[in-house]
Amino acid sequence: MRADLAPFAADGLLLLAGLGGLWACGLVPRRARALLPALGLAYLVGTALVSLALIALLAIGVPFTLVTFALVVLACVAVGLVIDRRRSPPTASPGEDSPPRVPWRQLRDWPSDRWLVGGFVVVFGGYAIVGLLSAVVMPLDQWDAWTMWARKAVMLTQYDALMSGFFAAPSYEFSHQDYPLLYPVWQAIHFRAAGEIDTQAIHGHIWLLFVAFVWAAAYLVREVARPIVWAPVLLAVAVAPGVWTQLLSANADIPLAIYGALGALAMARWLRDGRRADLVLAAILLAATASVKNEGLALAGAILAAAGIVVVFSNRRALGAYLAAAVAVVVAILPWQIWLAAHGVSGDMPVSKGLQPGFLIDRSERVQPAVTAINQQLADQGLWLYMLPLAVLAIVACLVAGVSRRVAVFYLGSGLIAWLTLVWSYTISPLELGWHLSTSVNRVVSGLMFLCIAAVLHLTGLLAAAGLGPSARSRRAPAPGTTQSSRAGPPPAA
Amino acid sequence: MPLLVQAAGLLVAGALVFLMARQAGVPTRRSFAAVAVVPVAVAGMLIAPNLRNSVDSMRANRAAGKGISDEKARTIGGTAAGLDVEFLDWTRERMADGDTFHVVAGGSQDPGGVDQWATFQLAPNLATDRANADWLIFYDHAAPKRPTGGLAAPIVYSPGFEIVRRTDAG
């Protein structure tokens, strides 16, 4: 019983911690009606905050136990409540104080957007249940999934510290000891809660990460995109074979991509609307992206770099806030990097050499095969359902039409920089190129592909809103936290 | 090249939608907004077939996964790699908590692959270098026949699959 249910209770605690984070940001008001749509984002933010905190605590020698986990959750909730209470007293939304209405009358009054959301919930909900039932019995048979990720999670379950006999020992160099620990820590939370290491059941919780992503993405674009736009795109993403098959392989690439895409969405919201809460959310999600895997570090860097370029060229007054967010991301990943440096652990990628022109020229023959292999994967529409070409269309349409050009340039820049970092990493890699490409390229394009998904969702919504009017929600009222004092970025784009 | 063709195709589709809207007398800004129809339509068309295929695959995965015992699930990574997971279980039964080990692999298997799986299956016991390991695990590799250099006589699981304990181990 404990083995089956306790890990889901741990998910519930992660969700609570995330709600604390969202309250602290001022992104979600403490009202029952406002909470339900935000639960997906809350789960992912909770996973990010709690795992980052546990990594920092592990790095300074605090034991990783269920008690530590519970205390971190408690701290997140308490901080969120205190900050939210100081900001403003909770207010009831219009209609909350009125007596409940007869359900069938409510249904009769539902606008078309709400019917669409209802239809989406039914279809995606059914699909999510089928996926969950399949996931909980999936065997852990993918090489990287057990040798890199589950192995570290098992060690973090069996031992409550970063044992140098494992995390810094030459005997375990093959397990990429330099990779960040967010994903193993998250898995270990579930193993510890279960009281056993069940490598099949963990797939069910990995599936929940994806369900939360779809939920969170709809939540983040709801102000600019009507359900007629986001519902078909998110359903297509949910059933795309490249997404769910990779997710259930239990590798870290889709979790990384999930955080990267939502981080990009939050950053794009800040670039467009200038709400500080979005920038804080972006920093949390990008810190998580960089803490899943080294490729996530590159993806988060690409997103931050593109945002920095947009800020420098469009509104330098926002540079201070942007730099503060960038520093926060760096600070969040520092504890693990310091632990690695203190224990003499380094990765196999010659990063500093890879910035030297001579080294790059010597390895220039690797560029063309890498570009070909990456682009072949990106063009496999049987896996990715045209998300990249659709992103190109949305970006070009926004640029030509003059709709949210700043946001379009941001997504274009993020995608290009992310693509270049992929080519660069294959160019400087010490591994034999053919083997390296054949064993990884289908996975590592996930981050870039999820950036495309974010671009399609956000820009298509903005494009449609420019001509047809924004969603009912954004017409009705400003979003939570949209006060003059909370603005810390560029004004709305032209 | 396929990627360029795909992107160009969708850009042309977007341009056609824009031109059709303009020809119908729709103002320019709203005509640009009409381009949003393309992603929505493409995504909408792809949902039904992929939903059916994905659900079918997931149901098949569940049927296959349900038939896997806990015991088999625990070692399926090694089995998939063609390794003798029973030998490693047998080995683990002979190791005490906290004992360290070192894998010496031979035969046709990739030694690195054997080492990776063995260290996973034998966790939480830790691997270490040969000189300091409490146990040497000979995987498809002959062990020294007689006790030498601080090593006890090998305990044989099957020929070539043997373990040797250090006599000076704690």
Chai-1 contact restraints between the chains, C-beta under 6 A:
chainA,res_idxA,chainB,res_idxB,connection_type,confidence,min_distance_angstrom,max_distance_angstrom,comment,restraint_id
A,V130,B,V55,contact,1.0,0.0,6.0,A-B,restraint_1
A,V130,B,M58,contact,1.0,0.0,6.0,A-B,restraint_2
A,G131,B,M58,contact,1.0,0.0,6.0,A-B,restraint_3
A,L133,B,R62,contact,1.0,0.0,6.0,A-B,restraint_4
A,S134,B,M58,contact,1.0,0.0,6.0,A-B,restraint_5
A,S134,B,N61,contact,1.0,0.0,6.0,A-B,restraint_6
A,S134,B,R62,contact,1.0,0.0,6.0,A-B,restraint_7
A,V137,B,R62,contact,1.0,0.0,6.0,A-B,restraint_8
A,V137,B,G65,contact,1.0,0.0,6.0,A-B,restraint_9
A,V137,B,K66,contact,1.0,0.0,6.0,A-B,restraint_10
A,M138,B,G65,contact,1.0,0.0,6.0,A-B,restraint_11
A,P139,B,I68,contact,1.0,0.0,6.0,A-B,restraint_12
A,P139,B,A73,contact,1.0,0.0,6.0,A-B,restraint_13
A,P139,B,I76,contact,1.0,0.0,6.0,A-B,restraint_14
A,D141,B,I76,contact,1.0,0.0,6.0,A-B,restraint_15
A,D141,B,G77,contact,1.0,0.0,6.0,A-B,restraint_16
A,D141,B,A80,contact,1.0,0.0,6.0,A-B,restraint_17
A,W146,B,G77,contact,1.0,0.0,6.0,A-B,restraint_18
A,W146,B,F120,contact,1.0,0.0,6.0,A-B,restraint_19
A,T147,B,Q116,contact,1.0,0.0,6.0,A-B,restraint_20
A,R151,B,F120,contact,1.0,0.0,6.0,A-B,restraint_21
A,V154,B,A123,contact,1.0,0.0,6.0,A-B,restraint_22
A,Q158,B,P124,contact,1.0,0.0,6.0,A-B,restraint_23
A,G165,B,L126,contact,1.0,0.0,6.0,A-B,restraint_24
A,S171,B,A127,contact,1.0,0.0,6.0,A-B,restraint_25
A,S171,B,T128,contact,1.0,0.0,6.0,A-B,restraint_26
A,F174,B,Q116,contact,1.0,0.0,6.0,A-B,restraint_27
A,Q200,B,A73,contact,1.0,0.0,6.0,A-B,restraint_28
A,V229,B,V40,contact,1.0,0.0,6.0,A-B,restraint_29
A,P232,B,V40,contact,1.0,0.0,6.0,A-B,restraint_30
A,P232,B,A43,contact,1.0,0.0,6.0,A-B,restraint_31
A,P232,B,G44,contact,1.0,0.0,6.0,A-B,restraint_32
A,V233,B,A43,contact,1.0,0.0,6.0,A-B,restraint_33
A,L235,B,I47,contact,1.0,0.0,6.0,A-B,restraint_34
A,A236,B,A43,contact,1.0,0.0,6.0,A-B,restraint_35
A,A236,B,L46,contact,1.0,0.0,6.0,A-B,restraint_36
A,A236,B,I47,contact,1.0,0.0,6.0,A-B,restraint_37
A,V239,B,N50,contact,1.0,0.0,6.0,A-B,restraint_38
A,V239,B,L51,contact,1.0,0.0,6.0,A-B,restraint_39
A,V239,B,S54,contact,1.0,0.0,6.0,A-B,restraint_40
A,N375,B,L3,contact,1.0,0.0,6.0,A-B,restraint_41
A,L378,B,L3,contact,1.0,0.0,6.0,A-B,restraint_42
A,A379,B,P2,contact,1.0,0.0,6.0,A-B,restraint_43
A,A379,B,L3,contact,1.0,0.0,6.0,A-B,restraint_44
A,L385,B,L46,contact,1.0,0.0,6.0,A-B,restraint_45
A,Y386,B,V42,contact,1.0,0.0,6.0,A-B,restraint_46
A,P389,B,Q6,contact,1.0,0.0,6.0,A-B,restraint_47
A,P389,B,A7,contact,1.0,0.0,6.0,A-B,restraint_48
A,P389,B,L10,contact,1.0,0.0,6.0,A-B,restraint_49
A,L390,B,P39,contact,1.0,0.0,6.0,A-B,restraint_50
A,V392,B,A7,contact,1.0,0.0,6.0,A-B,restraint_51
A,L393,B,L10,contact,1.0,0.0,6.0,A-B,restraint_52
A,L393,B,L11,contact,1.0,0.0,6.0,A-B,restraint_53
A,L393,B,G14,contact,1.0,0.0,6.0,A-B,restraint_54
A,A397,B,G14,contact,1.0,0.0,6.0,A-B,restraint_55
A,A397,B,V35,contact,1.0,0.0,6.0,A-B,restraint_56
A,A401,B,F32,contact,1.0,0.0,6.0,A-B,restraint_57
A,V456,B,P39,contact,1.0,0.0,6.0,A-B,restraint_58
A,T460,B,A36,contact,1.0,0.0,6.0,A-B,restraint_59
A,T460,B,P39,contact,1.0,0.0,6.0,A-B,restraint_60
A,L463,B,A33,contact,1.0,0.0,6.0,A-B,restraint_61
A,L463,B,A36,contact,1.0,0.0,6.0,A-B,restraint_62
A,A464,B,A33,contact,1.0,0.0,6.0,A-B,restraint_63
A,A464,B,A36,contact,1.0,0.0,6.0,A-B,restraint_64
A,A466,B,A33,contact,1.0,0.0,6.0,A-B,restraint_65
A,G467,B,R29,contact,1.0,0.0,6.0,A-B,restraint_66
A,G467,B,R30,contact,1.0,0.0,6.0,A-B,restraint_67
A,G467,B,A33,contact,1.0,0.0,6.0,A-B,restraint_68
A,L468,B,A33,contact,1.0,0.0,6.0,A-B,restraint_69
